[in-house]
Amino acid sequence: MNLLALPAFADNYIWMVHDEARAFVVDPGDAAPVIEALRTRGLQLAGILVTHHHPDHVGGIDALRGLLAEGGGVVHGPARERIPEPFVPLRGGDTLELLGLRLAVIDVPGHTAGHIAYAQRGAAAAPLLFCGDTLFSAGCGRLFEGTPAQMAASLAALAALPDDTRVCCTHEYTLSNLRFAAAVEPANGDIAAHARHCEALRAAGQPTLPSTLALERRINPFLRCGEPVVAAAARREGAANDEPVSVLAALREWKNRFR
């Protein structure tokens, strides 16, 4: 099974998984990169997965429907969000199979009210996590529709997945997130080392993704809200106490204004 990050817009990735014959894509905000990848690789589109309703994640769906019809595939998306019809509505606890991969649906509200993620289960190789804009490498999504408590619970659910899970988020925000992470934890050597690695990748025109959950637990301040040094930094930025929700809320507000 092959995993591709298709660049779109200024900093989006549309994830494609294919077996040399068929493919599915995740969050196709733009149809053009998908159509080109299908054409150049001779692939048939077998399905579309959507994590949330924002235009840069759903904008290409209608243009891809004709290709889906040829392969008998469908669009899957969050039941509690407005996704271009028709689509199969999914909720946390649901499962689906695509190209022989079993994917579990996880409710992860926070960035949007009905955001979902897709986590591969029972994988022989390193499993996949398609987390949309909930979890980024070294960061998390803005709270447009949800609360800090919801985002904290959503991130905890994702952080509980296996260490080797490949984190397939949908924006190339890694270097800016790492700069913020370094401000939160200046003495964290893992953050500094990964920043150097990612700078080299970007200089070579390569994506910094996917990450892994094991790495994110070491470098991502939003997964480290229980660490004393992270809580202390959050208190300096207005956190009321050391509770993870309060810490996350203060970190997210700090990140919103961080330059």
C-alpha positions as CSV (number, residue, x, y, z in Angstrom):
1,M,0.0,0.0,0.0
2,N,1.4,3.4,-1.0
3,L,0.8,6.7,0.8
4,L,1.2,10.0,-1.0
5,A,0.9,13.6,0.1
6,L,-0.5,15.6,-2.8
7,P,0.2,19.4,-2.3
8,A,-2.8,21.7,-2.8
9,F,-3.3,25.5,-2.4
10,A,-0.6,27.2,-0.4
11,D,0.0,24.6,2.3
12,N,-2.6,21.8,2.2
13,Y,-2.0,18.1,1.6
14,I,-4.6,15.8,0.1
15,W,-3.7,12.3,1.2
16,M,-3.9,9.5,-1.3
17,V,-3.6,5.8,-0.5
18,H,-3.3,3.4,-3.4
19,D,-2.4,-0.3,-4.2
20,E,-1.1,0.4,-7.8
21,A,-4.6,-0.1,-9.2
22,R,-7.1,1.7,-7.0
23,A,-6.9,4.7,-4.7
24,F,-8.8,6.6,-2.1
25,V,-8.2,10.2,-1.1
26,V,-8.7,12.2,2.1
27,D,-10.0,15.8,2.2
28,P,-9.8,16.7,-1.5
29,G,-10.2,20.5,-1.3
30,D,-9.0,20.7,-4.9
31,A,-9.8,18.1,-7.5
32,A,-6.8,19.0,-9.9
33,P,-4.0,17.3,-7.9
34,V,-6.1,14.2,-7.4
35,I,-7.0,13.9,-11.1
36,E,-3.4,14.4,-12.1
37,A,-2.2,11.7,-9.6
38,L,-4.8,9.3,-10.8
39,R,-3.9,9.9,-14.5
40,T,-0.2,9.7,-14.2
41,R,-0.3,6.5,-12.1
42,G,-3.2,4.8,-13.9
43,L,-5.3,4.6,-10.8
44,Q,-9.1,4.2,-10.3
45,L,-10.7,6.3,-7.6
46,A,-12.3,3.9,-5.1
47,G,-13.4,6.4,-2.4
48,I,-13.2,9.8,-0.7
49,L,-12.9,10.4,3.0
50,V,-13.7,13.8,4.6
51,T,-12.8,14.9,8.1
52,H,-14.7,18.2,8.3
53,H,-16.6,20.7,6.3
54,H,-14.2,23.5,5.6
55,P,-13.9,24.5,1.9
56,D,-10.2,23.6,1.6
57,H,-11.2,20.0,2.5
58,V,-14.4,19.5,0.5
59,G,-14.0,21.8,-2.5
60,G,-12.9,19.2,-5.0
61,I,-15.6,16.5,-4.1
62,D,-18.1,17.4,-6.8
63,A,-15.5,17.5,-9.6
64,L,-14.3,14.0,-8.5
65,R,-17.8,12.3,-8.4
66,G,-17.7,11.2,-12.0
67,L,-14.5,9.3,-11.4
68,L,-16.0,7.7,-8.3
69,A,-19.0,6.5,-10.3
70,E,-16.7,4.6,-12.6
71,G,-15.2,2.7,-9.7
72,G,-18.4,2.3,-7.6
73,G,-16.8,4.3,-4.7
74,V,-18.6,6.7,-2.4
75,V,-17.9,9.8,-0.3
76,H,-17.7,9.3,3.5
77,G,-17.9,12.2,5.9
78,P,-18.9,13.4,9.3
79,A,-22.6,12.9,10.1
80,R,-22.9,16.2,12.0
81,E,-21.4,18.5,9.4
82,R,-22.6,19.9,6.0
83,I,-20.7,17.9,3.4
84,P,-21.6,18.0,-0.3
85,E,-24.3,15.5,-0.9
86,P,-24.6,12.6,-1.4
87,F,-22.3,11.1,1.2
88,V,-22.2,8.3,3.7
89,P,-22.5,9.9,7.2
90,L,-20.1,8.5,9.8
91,R,-19.9,8.9,13.6
92,G,-17.4,7.9,16.2
93,G,-17.4,4.1,16.7
94,D,-18.2,3.4,13.0
95,T,-15.8,1.4,10.9
96,L,-15.2,1.1,7.1
97,E,-13.0,-0.8,4.8
98,L,-11.2,0.7,1.8
99,L,-8.6,-1.2,-0.3
100,G,-8.4,-3.8,2.3
101,L,-7.7,-1.3,5.1
102,R,-10.0,-1.3,8.1
103,L,-10.5,2.3,9.4
104,A,-12.1,3.3,12.7
105,V,-13.9,6.6,12.9
106,I,-13.1,8.8,16.0
107,D,-15.1,11.8,17.0
108,V,-12.7,14.7,17.4
109,P,-14.6,18.0,17.9
110,G,-12.8,21.2,18.6
111,H,-11.6,22.7,15.3
112,T,-15.2,22.2,14.1
113,A,-18.2,20.8,15.9
114,G,-18.5,17.5,14.1
115,H,-14.9,16.8,13.0
116,I,-13.9,13.2,12.7
117,A,-10.7,11.3,12.2
118,Y,-9.9,7.9,10.6
119,A,-7.5,5.5,12.3
120,Q,-6.3,2.3,10.7
121,R,-6.8,-0.7,13.0
122,G,-5.2,-4.1,13.0
123,A,-2.3,-3.0,10.7
124,A,0.7,-5.3,10.1
125,A,2.7,-2.2,9.1
126,A,2.7,1.2,10.8
127,P,-0.9,2.3,11.0
128,L,-2.3,5.4,9.5
129,L,-4.2,8.3,11.1
130,F,-6.0,10.9,9.0
131,C,-6.7,13.6,11.5
132,G,-7.7,16.6,9.3
133,D,-7.1,19.9,11.2
134,T,-7.4,18.5,14.7
135,L,-3.8,17.4,15.3
136,F,-0.9,18.9,13.4
137,S,2.8,18.1,13.8
138,A,3.9,20.1,16.9
139,G,0.4,21.8,17.0
140,C,-3.3,21.5,16.9
141,G,-6.1,23.3,15.0
142,R,-7.8,26.5,15.9
143,L,-10.9,26.3,18.0
144,F,-13.4,27.7,15.4
145,E,-16.5,25.8,16.7
146,G,-15.5,23.8,19.7
147,T,-14.2,24.3,23.2
148,P,-10.8,23.7,24.9
149,A,-12.3,20.8,26.8
150,Q,-13.5,19.2,23.5
151,M,-10.1,19.7,21.9
152,A,-8.3,18.3,24.9
153,A,-10.5,15.2,24.8
154,S,-10.1,14.8,21.1
155,L,-6.3,15.1,21.3
156,A,-6.2,12.6,24.2
157,A,-8.2,10.1,22.0
158,L,-5.7,10.5,19.2
159,A,-2.7,10.3,21.5
160,A,-3.9,7.0,22.9
161,L,-3.2,5.3,19.5
162,P,-0.1,3.2,19.0
163,D,3.3,4.9,19.0
164,D,4.1,4.0,15.4
165,T,0.9,5.5,14.0
166,R,1.7,7.7,11.0
167,V,0.0,11.1,11.6
168,C,-1.4,12.4,8.3
169,C,-2.5,15.9,9.0
170,T,-3.6,18.2,6.2
171,H,-1.4,21.3,6.4
172,E,2.3,22.0,6.1
173,Y,2.5,24.0,9.4
174,T,5.3,22.0,11.0
175,L,8.1,24.6,11.0
176,S,5.9,27.4,12.4
177,N,4.5,25.0,15.0
178,L,8.0,24.0,16.0
179,R,9.0,27.6,16.5
180,F,6.0,28.0,18.9
181,A,6.9,24.6,20.6
182,A,10.4,25.9,21.2
183,A,9.0,29.0,22.9
184,V,6.9,26.8,25.2
185,E,9.8,24.4,26.0
186,P,13.2,26.1,25.1
187,A,15.2,23.3,26.7
188,N,13.4,20.5,24.8
189,G,16.2,18.9,22.6
190,D,13.7,16.8,20.6
191,I,12.0,20.0,19.3
192,A,15.3,21.5,18.2
193,A,16.5,18.3,16.5
194,H,13.2,17.8,14.7
195,A,13.2,21.5,13.6
196,R,16.6,20.9,12.0
197,H,15.4,17.8,10.3
198,C,12.2,19.5,8.9
199,E,14.2,22.5,7.7
200,A,16.3,20.1,5.6
201,L,13.2,18.4,4.3
202,R,11.6,21.7,3.2
203,A,14.9,22.9,1.6
204,A,14.8,19.7,-0.5
205,G,11.2,20.4,-1.4
206,Q,9.9,17.4,0.7
207,P,6.9,17.4,3.1
208,T,7.6,17.2,6.8
209,L,4.7,14.7,7.1
210,P,3.6,12.1,8.1
211,S,4.8,12.4,11.6
212,T,4.4,9.7,14.2
213,L,2.5,9.7,17.5
214,A,5.7,8.7,19.4
215,L,7.4,11.8,18.0
216,E,4.4,14.1,18.6
217,R,4.3,13.1,22.3
218,R,7.9,14.4,22.6
219,I,7.5,17.7,20.6
220,N,3.9,18.8,20.5
221,P,3.0,21.1,23.4
222,F,-0.7,20.4,22.9
223,L,-0.1,16.7,23.7
224,R,2.2,17.7,26.6
225,C,-0.2,19.8,28.7
226,G,0.5,17.6,31.7
227,E,4.2,18.3,31.7
228,P,5.2,20.7,34.5
229,V,7.4,22.9,32.1
230,V,4.5,23.2,29.7
231,A,2.0,24.1,32.4
232,A,4.4,26.7,33.8
233,A,4.7,28.3,30.4
234,A,0.9,28.3,30.0
235,R,0.5,29.9,33.4
236,R,2.8,32.7,32.4
237,E,0.4,33.2,29.4
238,G,-2.7,33.3,31.5
239,A,-3.7,29.8,32.4
240,A,-5.7,29.7,35.6
241,N,-4.2,26.5,36.9
242,D,-2.3,23.4,35.9
243,E,-5.3,21.4,34.7
244,P,-4.8,20.2,31.1
245,V,-7.9,22.0,29.7
246,S,-6.7,25.3,31.2
247,V,-3.2,24.7,29.9
248,L,-4.5,23.9,26.4
249,A,-6.7,26.9,26.3
250,A,-3.9,29.2,27.3
251,L,-1.5,27.6,24.8
252,R,-4.0,27.9,22.0
253,E,-4.7,31.5,22.7
254,W,-0.9,32.1,22.8
255,K,-0.4,30.3,19.5
256,N,-3.1,32.4,17.9
257,R,-1.1,35.6,18.5
258,F,2.4,34.0,18.2
259,R,4.7,35.3,15.4
